[in-house]
Amino acid sequence: MASVGLFVELPKVGLKPSELAVVYIKGDKKSEDIAYYYQQHRKIPFENIIGISLDANKTVIGPGEFAVQKKLLDAKLGDNIQALALAWEKPYQVGCMSVTAAFTFGYNVAYCASGCTKTRTSPYYNSMSVAPYRDFKMRPTMMLAAKNTQEATQLIDRGIASDDTQPLGRAFLLTTSDKTRSVRNVFFDEVNKNFKDTYDLHILNSDGIKNRSDILFYFTGAVAVPHLETLSFLPGAMADHLTSAGGQLTDSNQMSAMRWLEAGATGSYGSAIEPCNFVQKFPNPLLAMWHYGFGATMLEAYWKSVHMPGQGNFIGEPLASPFNGYRLLRKVNHIEVRSPILRQGRYRITANEDSLLGLNTPSYLRSMNQISIQSITPYRRHLVLKPPYHVHYKIERL
């Protein structure tokens, strides 16, 4: 008797490779090599790789020069493109905006600040959108930032290796002796309430951690983070430090956010222009962990965690998604689909396009995010299943 192949299509929660465009600097071999390595290994459509003309030796470019290249780029992007990856580490700034914000929103001084003032907020902040260009006419952007091609390929490989690993991992949230840079500790109690049973969670009063492994999240506040060389990060790890100039990637007088990637993290964030210590201008650990843990990609989770992103750069492997997948457990009369994507609510389940039933998922528990599907055999005997009897279940959130 031929075996039955079961395939499950979950609700969409993360960017697909076909929805990402990769931008490189024409004439810069490293940038081009990174772009095409990423295209090949992430199976991004060839037509989504686009070159533009910028000076790769500059850290800051003017708004006028940027506007010309942005207009040429936009003309080549179809409505299906929801996000961008930039295959370089500099330039990292456009006028008074970070380069990732400028490519996301276009150059707009409303996202800039003179002194300690707030800026325009992002409509994508804590959004449930899975198509930001469709919903907000913005394409959130992340930099594939690395000193050389080898480090860039290692970063990309870590992102790919993280997919659907559903790691338990360790999470470290630090209040350091630098009180000015530790303002994100206002979120730590909520992080503890939401994730104490999900990860090996450590909320510490410390200037740094040393000789730790299996790190999935590390959020701290400091000019520079000690002991990075002693740490081991899981593929897909997210890590950043709140400070003024971490997004000045190549010439900062503080620790560059790139040091996190060099230490083994897969994504990070840093401000390119003095932000002051507004928590709205840095990743909210609660939101970053929440969106990431429910299946969002690195790019989506980080962008959805920053309320005022106009001065900060997002760096890393955009499509890394450790929690976008499922596990099947076959029982005698039903199948259990377990996935972090499945949240409390009502769902419609179809099999081979025949409607079966609607179900409630359980209350939210990381270990119990599951839907039970009754065996198709007793309910749809009239379905003609040709060998090898593939059954495609589609789960849609109502």
C-alpha positions in Angstrom: 0.0 0.0 0.0 1.4 3.4 -1.0 2.2 5.8 1.9 0.3 9.0 2.4 2.4 12.2 2.1 1.1 15.0 4.3 1.9 18.6 3.6 0.7 21.6 5.7 0.4 25.2 4.6 0.3 27.5 7.6 -0.9 31.1 7.7 1.6 33.5 6.2 3.7 35.3 8.8 7.1 35.9 7.3 8.6 37.4 4.2 9.3 35.1 1.3 12.5 35.2 -0.8 10.5 36.3 -3.8 9.3 39.4 -1.8 12.8 40.6 -1.1 15.0 42.7 -3.4 18.8 42.7 -2.9 20.5 46.0 -3.8 24.3 46.2 -4.5 26.7 49.0 -5.4 27.8 48.9 -9.0 31.5 48.6 -9.5 32.1 47.3 -6.0 33.1 43.7 -6.2 32.5 42.8 -2.6 29.0 44.3 -2.7 28.1 42.4 -5.9 29.6 39.1 -4.7 27.5 39.3 -1.5 24.4 40.1 -3.4 24.7 37.2 -5.7 25.8 34.7 -3.0 22.7 35.7 -1.1 20.5 35.4 -4.2 21.8 31.9 -5.0 21.7 30.5 -1.4 18.3 32.1 -0.5 16.8 31.2 -3.9 15.8 34.8 -4.5 14.6 35.5 -8.1 17.5 36.7 -10.3 15.4 39.7 -11.3 15.3 40.9 -7.7 19.0 41.7 -7.7 19.5 45.3 -8.6 22.6 47.5 -8.8 22.7 51.2 -8.1 25.5 53.8 -8.3 26.8 55.0 -4.9 30.3 55.7 -3.7 31.3 52.7 -1.6 34.1 54.7 0.0 31.8 57.2 1.6 30.1 56.7 5.0 27.5 59.5 4.4 25.8 60.4 1.1 23.8 63.5 0.4 20.1 63.6 0.0 20.3 64.7 -3.6 22.6 61.9 -4.7 20.4 59.4 -2.8 17.2 60.7 -4.3 18.4 60.0 -7.9 19.4 56.4 -7.1 16.3 55.7 -5.0 14.1 56.9 -7.9 15.9 54.6 -10.4 15.7 51.7 -7.9 12.0 52.2 -7.2 11.3 52.1 -11.0 12.7 48.6 -11.1 10.7 47.2 -8.1 7.4 45.5 -8.7 4.5 45.7 -6.2 5.4 42.2 -5.0 8.6 43.5 -3.5 7.9 44.1 0.2 11.4 44.6 1.7 15.0 45.4 0.7 18.5 44.0 1.6 21.5 46.2 1.1 24.7 44.3 0.3 27.2 46.7 2.0 28.2 48.2 5.3 28.9 51.7 4.0 27.5 54.2 3.2 25.5 53.9 6.4 23.9 57.4 6.5 21.9 59.6 4.1 21.9 63.2 5.2 20.3 63.2 8.7 18.8 59.7 8.3 20.2 56.2 8.7 20.6 54.4 5.3 18.1 51.7 6.2 15.5 54.3 7.1 16.1 56.3 4.0 15.7 53.3 1.7 12.5 52.3 3.7 10.7 55.7 3.8 12.6 57.8 1.2 14.5 60.8 2.4 12.3 62.7 4.8 13.5 65.1 7.5 10.5 64.2 9.7 12.6 61.1 10.6 15.5 63.3 11.7 16.2 65.0 15.0 18.2 68.0 16.0 19.3 67.4 19.5 17.2 65.4 21.9 13.9 65.4 20.2 11.5 62.7 19.0 10.9 61.9 15.4 8.2 60.6 13.1 7.0 57.1 14.0 6.9 54.0 11.8 3.4 52.8 10.8 5.0 49.3 10.8 5.7 49.4 14.5 4.2 46.3 16.3 2.1 45.7 13.2 0.6 42.4 12.2 1.2 43.2 8.5 2.9 40.6 6.4 3.1 42.9 3.4 4.5 46.3 4.4 4.6 47.8 0.9 1.1 46.7 0.2 -0.2 48.0 3.5 2.0 51.1 4.2 3.9 51.9 1.0 7.2 51.3 2.7 9.9 48.6 2.2 11.7 47.9 5.5 15.4 47.5 4.8 18.3 45.6 6.4 22.0 45.7 5.6 24.0 42.6 4.9 26.9 44.3 6.7 30.3 42.7 6.8 34.0 43.6 6.6 34.6 41.1 3.8 32.9 38.6 1.6 33.9 35.7 3.9 32.2 37.2 6.9 29.1 38.1 4.8 28.8 34.5 3.6 29.1 33.2 7.1 26.3 35.6 8.2 24.1 34.4 5.4 24.8 30.7 6.1 23.9 31.3 9.8 20.6 32.8 8.8 19.8 29.9 6.5 20.9 27.4 9.2 18.4 29.0 11.7 15.3 28.4 9.6 12.6 26.2 11.4 15.0 25.2 14.1 12.6 26.3 16.8 15.4 26.7 19.3 14.8 26.9 23.1 17.9 29.1 23.5 19.1 31.5 26.2 18.0 35.1 26.5 20.0 37.7 28.3 18.7 41.1 29.2 21.1 43.3 31.1 20.8 46.4 33.3 24.4 47.7 33.3 26.1 50.2 35.5 25.5 52.7 32.7 22.1 53.9 33.8 21.6 56.2 30.8 22.0 53.4 28.4 20.0 50.9 30.5 16.6 52.5 30.0 15.2 49.5 28.2 14.9 47.7 31.5 11.4 49.2 31.8 10.4 46.4 29.5 12.1 43.5 31.4 9.2 42.7 33.8 6.9 42.1 30.8 9.6 40.1 29.0 9.8 37.9 32.1 6.0 37.4 32.3 5.8 36.4 28.6 8.9 34.4 28.1 10.0 32.9 31.4 8.6 29.5 30.3 9.7 29.8 26.7 13.5 30.4 26.9 16.3 30.0 29.4 15.8 33.6 30.5 18.4 35.6 32.4 17.5 39.2 33.5 20.7 40.5 35.2 22.3 43.5 36.8 25.7 43.2 35.1 28.0 45.0 32.7 28.4 41.8 30.6 28.2 38.1 30.4 31.1 35.7 29.9 31.6 32.1 28.6 28.0 31.6 27.8 26.6 29.4 24.9 23.4 28.8 23.1 22.5 32.5 23.1 19.4 33.5 21.1 18.8 37.0 22.5 21.1 39.5 24.1 19.9 43.0 24.8 22.1 45.4 26.9 23.1 49.1 27.2 26.7 50.1 27.0 29.3 52.0 24.9 31.1 48.7 24.3 30.1 45.2 25.3 32.8 43.1 27.1 33.7 39.4 26.5 32.1 39.0 23.1 34.9 36.7 22.1 33.9 34.2 24.9 30.3 33.9 23.8 28.6 31.4 21.5 25.4 32.4 19.6 22.8 30.1 18.1 22.0 30.5 14.4 19.4 33.3 14.1 20.5 35.1 17.3 19.4 38.7 17.8 21.7 41.0 19.8 22.2 44.7 20.3 23.5 47.4 22.7 21.8 50.8 23.3 24.3 53.5 22.7 24.6 56.6 20.5 26.8 55.5 17.6 26.5 51.7 17.1 25.1 52.2 13.7 28.1 54.1 12.5 29.3 50.8 11.2 32.8 51.4 10.0 34.2 54.3 11.9 32.3 54.7 15.2 34.1 56.0 18.3 31.9 53.5 20.2 31.3 49.8 19.6 29.9 49.2 16.1 26.8 46.9 15.8 28.9 44.9 13.4 30.8 43.5 16.3 27.7 41.5 17.2 27.7 39.9 13.8 31.4 39.2 13.9 30.8 37.4 17.3 28.2 35.1 15.8 24.9 36.9 16.1 22.6 37.0 13.0 21.0 40.4 13.4 21.6 43.6 15.3 20.7 47.3 15.4 22.6 50.6 16.0 22.0 54.3 15.7 23.9 56.2 13.1 23.0 59.7 14.3 22.8 60.8 17.9 19.4 59.6 19.1 19.6 60.4 22.8 18.3 57.6 25.0 14.7 57.6 23.9 13.5 54.0 24.2 11.3 54.5 21.1 14.5 54.8 19.0 15.8 51.4 19.9 14.4 47.9 19.7 11.9 47.0 22.3 13.0 43.5 23.5 9.5 42.4 24.3 8.2 43.1 20.8 11.3 41.8 19.0 11.2 38.5 20.9 7.4 38.3 20.5 7.3 38.8 16.7 10.4 36.7 16.1 9.0 33.8 18.2 5.7 33.8 16.3 7.4 33.2 12.9 8.5 36.7 11.7 11.8 37.0 9.9 14.8 38.8 11.4 14.0 41.9 9.3 10.3 42.0 10.3 10.8 41.3 14.0 13.5 44.0 14.4 11.6 46.6 12.4 8.4 45.9 14.2 10.2 46.6 17.5 11.4 50.1 16.8 8.9 52.9 17.1 11.1 55.7 15.7 13.6 54.1 13.3 14.8 57.1 11.3 18.2 57.3 12.9 19.1 53.6 13.3 20.5 50.9 11.0 19.2 47.4 11.0 21.9 44.9 10.0 22.0 41.1 9.6 20.4 38.3 7.5 16.9 39.5 6.7 15.2 36.2 6.1 16.4 34.3 9.1 13.3 32.7 10.7 13.9 30.1 13.4 10.2 29.9 14.3 8.5 29.7 10.9 7.7 26.0 10.5 5.8 23.1 12.0 6.1 19.6 13.4 3.6 16.8 12.7 2.6 14.2 15.3 0.5 11.4 13.8 -2.0 9.7 16.1 -4.5 6.9 15.4 -7.4 9.0 14.4 -5.9 12.5 14.0 -2.8 14.5 13.2 -1.4 17.2 15.5 0.2 20.2 13.8 2.5 22.0 16.2 3.9 25.4 15.3 4.8 28.7 17.0 2.8 30.4 14.3 -0.5 29.0 15.6 -2.0 31.5 18.1 -5.2 31.5 20.0 -8.2 32.0 17.7 -10.3 30.4 15.0 -9.0 28.6 11.9 -10.4 27.1 8.8 -8.7 23.9 7.7 -9.0 22.6 4.1 -7.6 19.4 2.6 -7.1 19.1 -1.2 -9.4 22.2 -1.5 -12.3 20.4 0.3 -13.4 22.3 3.4 -13.2 20.1 6.5 -13.9 22.1 9.6 -13.1 25.1 11.7 -11.3 24.7 15.1 -10.2 26.8 18.1 -6.5 26.6 19.0 -5.6 26.2 22.6 -4.7 29.2 24.8 -1.2 30.5 24.2 1.5 28.2 25.5 4.7 27.8 23.7 4.6 24.0 24.1 0.9 23.7 23.1 0.7 25.8 19.9 -1.2 23.1 18.0 -4.2 22.1 16.0 -5.6 18.6 15.8 -6.8 17.6 12.4 -9.1 14.6 12.2 -8.0 11.9 9.7 -9.3 12.7 6.2 -10.3 9.1 5.6 -13.6 8.7 7.5 -14.8 12.2 6.5 -13.9 12.4 2.8 -13.9 8.9 1.4 -15.1 10.3 -1.9 -11.8 12.2 -2.5 -9.8 10.6 -5.2 -6.2 10.4 -4.0 -3.8 9.1 -6.6 -0.6 7.3 -5.5 1.5 8.3 -3.6 -1.6 9.7 -1.9 -0.4 13.3 -1.1 -2.7 15.3 1.1 -2.2 19.0 1.3 -3.7 20.7 4.4 -4.2 24.4 4.4 -4.7 26.2 7.7 -6.1 29.8 7.5 -6.7 32.2 10.3 -10.3 33.5 10.4 
